[in-house]
């Protein structure tokens, strides 16, 4: 069941070591057994959404860098040489 749940929630990256390094150890537990069975192993929202949190930040980073590249391309030639 957990493999199917990981596939359906697009949680393809094991984020536990990443989040432990960034936020520290998780000392919370699910509210009850039903939440645990549904895949919510913590009361921390970021840990529960799994790799989606990383994908959001990667998407934002790529979007901002793409906008910066477009702005640089629109600059006059003299200004681009200074950058």
C-alpha positions, -999 to 999 in steps of 0.1 A, spaced: 0 0 0 28 24 8 43 20 -27 10 29 -43 6 59 -19 40 72 -28 32 69 -65 -2 87 -62 13 115 -41 42 119 -65 66 114 -35 94 99 -56 123 112 -35 130 101 0 130 135 17 135 124 53 174 129 53 170 162 36 144 176 60 163 162 90 194 181 78 174 214 72 148 214 100 163 189 125 148 157 138 111 153 138 97 147 172 60 149 163 37 120 156 4 117 137 -28 127 154 -41 91 153 -37 57 135 -59 68 106 -35 96 97 -6 73 99 -22 48 76 -29 75 51 8 84 50 8 114 73 36 104 98 39 139 114 20 170 122 46 191 103 31 202 70 64 203 51 73 168 60 38 155 51 39 170 16 72 152 9 91 160 -23 64 184 -35 80 211 -13 113 206 -31 97 206 -65 80 239 -57 113 256 -48 130 241 -78 102 254 -100 104 289 -85 142 290 -89 140 280 -125 113 305 -132 132 334 -116 164 324 -134 145 322 -167 131 357 -161 166 370 -154 180 355 -185 152 371 -206 159 405 -190 196 402 -197 189 393 -234 168 424 -238 196 447 -225 215 467 -251 248 452 -262 269 478 -243 252 468 -210 256 431 -216 294 435 -220 295 450 -185 277 420 -170 
